[in-house]
Amino acid sequence: MTETTDMAAARAAAARHLRDQGYPDEAAIVAAGQGDDFAEVRIALSLWKIMHSAKSPPVAHHGRRLVGEEC
């Protein structure tokens, strides 16, 4: 994923949220790429990065797996 793709997804999510909440003017500003300083865009971008972060391998502690496979 590129920064452009991440930002485009965040803008789309924020615009949809604003439109659904009854703010069509603000949604149009965000969709046009002029509202990147809106809190909704920043939150959407943060969530996008969390949801699409690289997967890390399970952590082992004293030979036991803490996450991942079950016994």
C-alpha positions in Angstrom: 0.0 0.0 0.0 1.2 3.4 -0.8 0.7 6.7 1.1 -1.6 7.8 -1.8 -3.8 4.6 -1.4 -3.9 5.0 2.4 -5.0 8.6 2.2 -7.5 7.9 -0.5 -9.1 5.2 1.6 -9.1 7.4 4.7 -10.7 10.3 2.7 -13.4 8.0 1.3 -14.2 6.6 4.8 -14.2 10.0 6.4 -16.4 11.4 3.6 -18.9 8.6 4.0 -19.0 9.0 7.8 -19.6 12.8 7.5 -22.3 12.3 4.9 -24.0 9.6 7.0 -23.9 12.0 10.0 -25.6 14.7 8.1 -22.7 16.9 7.0 -22.8 16.8 3.2 -20.8 20.0 2.7 -17.9 18.7 4.9 -18.1 15.3 3.1 -17.7 17.1 -0.2 -14.6 19.0 1.1 -13.0 15.8 2.3 -13.8 13.8 -0.9 -12.2 16.6 -2.9 -9.0 16.2 -0.9 -9.2 19.6 0.8 -10.0 18.4 4.3 -7.0 16.3 5.3 -6.8 18.3 8.6 -10.3 17.2 9.6 -10.3 14.9 12.7 -12.4 12.3 10.8 -9.7 12.0 8.1 -6.9 11.7 10.7 -8.8 9.0 12.6 -9.7 7.1 9.5 -6.0 7.2 8.4 -4.9 5.9 11.8 -7.4 3.1 11.7 -6.4 2.2 8.1 -2.8 1.9 9.2 -3.7 -0.3 12.1 -5.9 -2.6 10.1 -3.4 -3.0 7.3 -0.2 -3.2 9.3 2.4 -5.9 8.5 1.8 -9.2 10.3 4.4 -10.2 12.8 5.3 -13.7 13.7 4.1 -15.3 16.9 6.2 -14.3 20.0 7.9 -17.1 21.8 8.7 -16.8 25.5 10.8 -19.6 27.1 9.9 -22.0 24.3 6.2 -21.4 24.5 4.1 -19.6 22.0 2.1 -16.6 23.3 0.1 -15.9 20.2 -0.8 -17.8 17.1 -1.1 -21.6 17.1 -3.1 -23.4 19.8 -1.9 -26.6 21.5 
